[in-house]
Amino acid sequence: MTSYLDFEKPVAQLEERIAELRSASENDEVDISSEIARLETKSADLLASTYASLTPWQKTQVARHPERPHFRDYADFAFEEFMPLGGDRYFGDDLAIMGGFAKLKGPKGQNRRVMLIGHEKGNDTQSRIKHNFGMGKPEGYRKSIRLMEMAGRFGLPVVTLVDTSGAFPGIEAEERGQAEAIARSTEACLALPVPMVSVIVGEGGSGGAVALASAERVLMLEHSIYSVISPEGCASILWRTSDKASEAAQAMKVTAQHLKRLKVIDRIVKEPAGGAHRDPAMMAASLGKALSEELDALADLPSETLIRTREERFLQLGG
């Protein structure tokens, strides 16, 4: 059953009515198929018009939708033979950040071997606790460094799927060198001798996102967000209250559309009507197609060009 956001209530009412009519039609001799079809068309049109004019705060809510597909969903739908690799070889493993070898499904069965890395938030209470809500710890970022270096040695392109509200802020993470791990992960991205494509698939929050998104090509899903701080965090600093989060989201330019115009990202990947959570398989297929196109464009570039492209990209931001 779909979870509806506050601004989706009119759509929820229509879909509830459609469900009631379908249930009634099974035990009723009167043909009401035409009425059901009319309401389905009305619901689809309302959903499309609603999502065509979302505010930045509403997009933030969609990016955080509890049913939105996460790393493991994309690994299952857009990739094959995902082989997770664990541990940072220093302290332990961090399930908020996952990674390993995979094959990106390509057109006509032309699959490409890649190193796939990304944040996993989990999809229910138990798995969210297990994956620490996608908030990476130092060992997660050090694992990412290890996997990126491995990809460089084997000549495999790197694909990262970013979806985190930020790196884990707990005292134990700071004791184990959180800031240093994030900085070194960012450095590892910039120094990669192989192509790297990063995608913001939900939330891209703070340094926890940048540590996996310092690539020569950065994509965002249509209703994802990317910012240096959450809207609530920004509002708490500026207005001393998180109640101003919607105003903060508007001012911060967190949406894919804003960031494309500002040249912070390179491409927006369209989502199914009503958001990625309404059709994860379709979303994964669209993402896989976009990734294949981006990697095809980067495949023949020498290492020196890739590294220089990344450096120039980030040095020019805000210029």
C-alpha positions in Angstrom: 0.0 0.0 0.0 1.4 3.4 -1.0 2.2 5.9 1.7 0.9 9.4 0.7 2.6 12.7 1.5 0.5 15.6 2.8 0.4 17.3 -0.6 -0.8 14.1 -2.2 -4.1 13.9 -0.2 -6.4 14.8 -3.2 -4.7 11.9 -5.2 -5.0 9.6 -2.2 -8.8 10.3 -2.0 -9.3 9.5 -5.7 -7.2 6.3 -5.6 -9.1 5.2 -2.5 -12.4 5.8 -4.3 -11.1 3.8 -7.3 -10.1 0.9 -5.0 -13.6 0.9 -3.5 -15.3 0.8 -6.9 -13.1 -2.0 -8.0 -13.9 -4.0 -4.9 -17.6 -3.3 -5.4 -17.5 -4.3 -9.1 -16.4 -7.8 -8.2 -19.7 -8.4 -6.4 -22.0 -6.2 -8.4 -23.8 -7.0 -11.6 -23.8 -3.4 -12.7 -21.0 -2.5 -15.1 -19.0 0.5 -13.6 -15.8 0.0 -15.6 -16.4 3.3 -17.4 -16.6 5.2 -14.1 -13.5 3.5 -12.9 -11.6 4.4 -16.1 -12.8 8.0 -15.8 -11.5 8.3 -12.2 -8.2 6.6 -13.2 -7.7 9.2 -15.9 -8.5 12.0 -13.5 -6.2 10.6 -10.9 -3.3 10.2 -13.3 -3.8 13.8 -14.6 -4.0 15.1 -11.0 -0.8 13.2 -10.1 1.1 14.5 -13.1 0.0 18.1 -12.5 0.9 17.9 -8.8 4.4 16.6 -9.5 5.0 19.1 -12.3 4.8 22.0 -9.8 6.4 20.7 -6.6 8.1 23.3 -4.3 11.6 22.6 -3.1 10.2 21.5 0.3 7.8 19.1 -1.4 10.7 17.7 -3.4 12.6 17.2 -0.2 9.7 15.2 1.2 9.6 13.1 -2.0 13.4 12.5 -1.8 12.8 11.2 1.8 9.8 9.1 1.0 9.9 5.8 3.0 9.2 3.7 0.0 11.7 5.4 -2.3 14.1 2.9 -3.8 17.6 2.7 -2.2 21.0 1.2 -3.1 20.0 -2.5 -2.9 16.9 -1.9 -5.0 19.0 -0.4 -7.8 21.6 -3.1 -7.4 18.9 -5.7 -8.0 17.0 -3.9 -10.8 19.7 -2.0 -12.8 22.7 -4.3 -12.2 23.5 -8.0 -12.2 25.9 -10.2 -10.2 26.4 -7.7 -7.4 29.1 -9.0 -5.1 29.3 -7.0 -1.9 32.7 -6.4 -0.3 32.9 -5.5 3.3 35.3 -4.0 5.8 37.9 -1.1 5.7 40.8 -3.3 6.9 41.3 -1.0 9.9 38.3 -1.1 12.2 35.3 -2.9 10.8 32.4 -2.8 8.3 29.8 -0.1 7.9 26.5 -1.2 6.4 25.4 2.4 5.8 27.8 2.4 2.8 27.8 -0.7 0.6 29.9 -1.6 -2.4 31.3 -4.3 -4.6 31.7 -5.6 -8.1 28.6 -5.5 -10.3 27.5 -5.6 -14.0 25.5 -2.7 -15.2 22.7 -3.9 -17.5 23.3 -2.3 -20.9 21.3 -2.2 -24.2 21.2 -5.5 -26.2 22.7 -7.4 -23.3 26.0 -5.5 -23.4 26.7 -5.5 -19.7 29.6 -3.5 -18.3 31.6 -4.5 -15.2 31.8 -1.7 -12.7 32.6 -1.0 -9.0 29.3 0.0 -7.5 29.3 2.0 -4.2 26.5 3.8 -2.4 24.5 4.6 0.7 21.8 2.2 1.9 19.1 3.6 4.2 17.0 0.4 4.6 13.3 0.0 4.0 11.8 -0.9 7.3 12.6 -0.2 11.0 14.9 -3.1 11.5 16.9 -2.6 8.3 17.1 1.2 8.8 18.7 0.6 12.2 21.0 -2.0 10.7 22.1 0.4 8.0 22.2 3.4 10.4 19.7 5.3 8.2 22.4 5.7 5.5 24.6 7.8 7.7 28.1 6.6 7.0 30.8 6.2 9.7 34.6 6.5 9.1 34.9 2.8 8.3 32.3 3.2 5.6 34.3 6.0 3.9 37.5 4.1 4.3 35.8 1.0 2.7 34.9 3.3 -0.2 38.5 4.4 -0.6 39.6 0.7 -0.6 37.0 -0.2 -3.3 37.9 2.8 -5.4 41.6 2.0 -5.3 40.7 -1.6 -6.3 38.7 -0.3 -9.2 41.6 1.8 -10.3 43.9 -1.3 -10.2 41.5 -3.4 -12.2 40.5 -0.6 -14.7 36.8 -0.7 -13.7 34.7 2.4 -13.9 33.1 3.5 -10.6 29.4 4.2 -10.1 28.2 5.7 -6.8 24.6 6.1 -5.7 24.3 8.8 -3.1 21.4 8.9 -0.6 22.3 10.2 2.8 21.1 13.1 5.1 24.8 13.4 6.1 27.7 11.5 7.7 27.0 10.0 11.1 27.6 12.8 13.7 28.1 10.5 16.8 31.0 11.0 19.1 32.4 7.5 18.3 32.6 8.5 14.7 34.6 11.6 15.5 36.9 9.6 17.7 37.6 7.3 14.8 38.4 10.2 12.4 35.2 11.0 10.6 36.4 14.3 9.0 39.7 12.8 7.9 37.9 9.7 6.4 35.5 12.0 4.4 38.4 14.2 3.2 40.4 11.1 2.1 37.4 9.6 0.3 36.9 12.9 -1.6 40.6 12.9 -2.5 40.3 9.2 -3.7 37.4 10.2 -6.0 39.4 13.1 -7.5 42.5 10.9 -8.0 40.7 8.0 -9.7 42.4 6.9 -13.0 39.1 5.4 -14.2 35.8 7.0 -15.2 33.4 7.8 -12.3 29.7 8.7 -12.5 27.8 9.7 -9.3 24.0 9.8 -9.0 22.1 11.6 -6.2 19.1 9.1 -5.9 17.5 10.6 -2.8 19.1 13.0 -0.4 22.6 14.3 -1.0 23.6 15.8 2.3 26.8 17.6 3.3 30.3 16.1 3.2 28.8 12.7 3.6 27.5 13.0 0.0 30.4 14.9 -1.5 32.8 12.1 -0.3 31.1 9.8 -2.9 30.1 12.4 -5.4 33.3 14.1 -6.5 33.1 12.6 -10.0 33.5 14.0 -13.5 29.8 13.4 -14.2 27.2 14.0 -11.5 23.5 13.1 -12.1 20.4 13.6 -10.0 17.0 12.0 -10.1 14.2 14.4 -10.9 12.9 14.7 -7.3 16.1 14.3 -5.4 17.9 17.0 -3.4 21.6 18.0 -2.9 22.8 20.5 -0.4 25.5 21.4 2.1 23.1 21.1 5.0 19.5 19.9 5.5 16.7 22.5 5.2 15.9 21.9 8.9 19.5 22.4 9.9 19.7 25.6 7.8 16.5 26.9 9.4 17.7 26.1 12.9 20.9 28.2 12.3 19.2 31.2 10.6 15.9 31.4 12.4 16.5 29.3 15.5 13.6 27.0 14.5 13.2 24.1 12.1 9.6 25.3 11.4 11.2 27.5 8.6 12.5 24.5 6.7 10.3 25.1 3.7 11.7 28.7 3.4 15.2 27.4 3.8 14.7 24.8 1.1 13.6 27.5 -1.3 16.5 29.8 -0.6 19.1 27.0 -0.7 18.3 25.9 -4.2 18.4 22.2 -3.3 16.5 20.7 -6.2 17.9 19.0 -9.3 16.4 21.7 -11.5 18.1 24.5 -9.6 21.5 22.7 -9.4 21.4 21.9 -13.2 21.0 25.7 -13.9 23.9 26.4 -11.5 26.0 23.8 -13.3 26.6 21.9 -10.0 25.2 18.7 -11.7 25.3 17.6 -15.3 22.1 15.7 -15.9 18.6 15.1 -14.5 17.2 11.6 -14.8 13.4 11.7 -15.1 11.3 9.8 -12.6 8.1 7.9 -13.1 4.9 9.9 -12.6 4.4 10.4 -8.9 8.1 9.7 -8.0 10.5 6.8 -8.1 8.7 5.0 -5.3 5.7 4.4 -7.5 7.7 2.3 -10.0 11.2 1.3 -8.8 11.7 -1.1 -11.7 11.0 1.6 -14.2 13.2 4.1 -12.3 16.1 1.6 -12.2 15.7 1.0 -16.0 15.9 4.8 -16.7 18.9 5.1 -14.4 20.7 2.2 -16.0 20.2 3.7 -19.4 21.6 7.1 -18.3 24.6 5.5 -16.6 25.4 3.4 -19.7 25.3 6.6 -21.9 27.5 8.5 -19.5 30.1 5.7 -19.2 30.1 5.2 -23.0 31.0 8.9 -23.3 33.9 8.6 -20.8 35.2 5.2 -21.8 38.0 6.3 -24.2 39.3 9.2 -22.2 42.8 8.8 -20.8 43.4 8.9 -17.0 45.0 12.3 -17.2 42.0 13.8 -18.8 39.6 12.2 -16.3 41.5 13.5 -13.4 41.9 17.0 -14.9 38.2 17.1 -15.7 37.3 16.4 -12.1 39.7 19.0 -10.7 38.5 21.7 -13.1 34.9 20.9 -12.5 35.1 21.5 -8.7 37.5 24.4 -8.9 35.0 26.2 -11.2 32.0 25.7 -9.0 30.7 29.0 -7.7 33.0 31.0 -10.0 
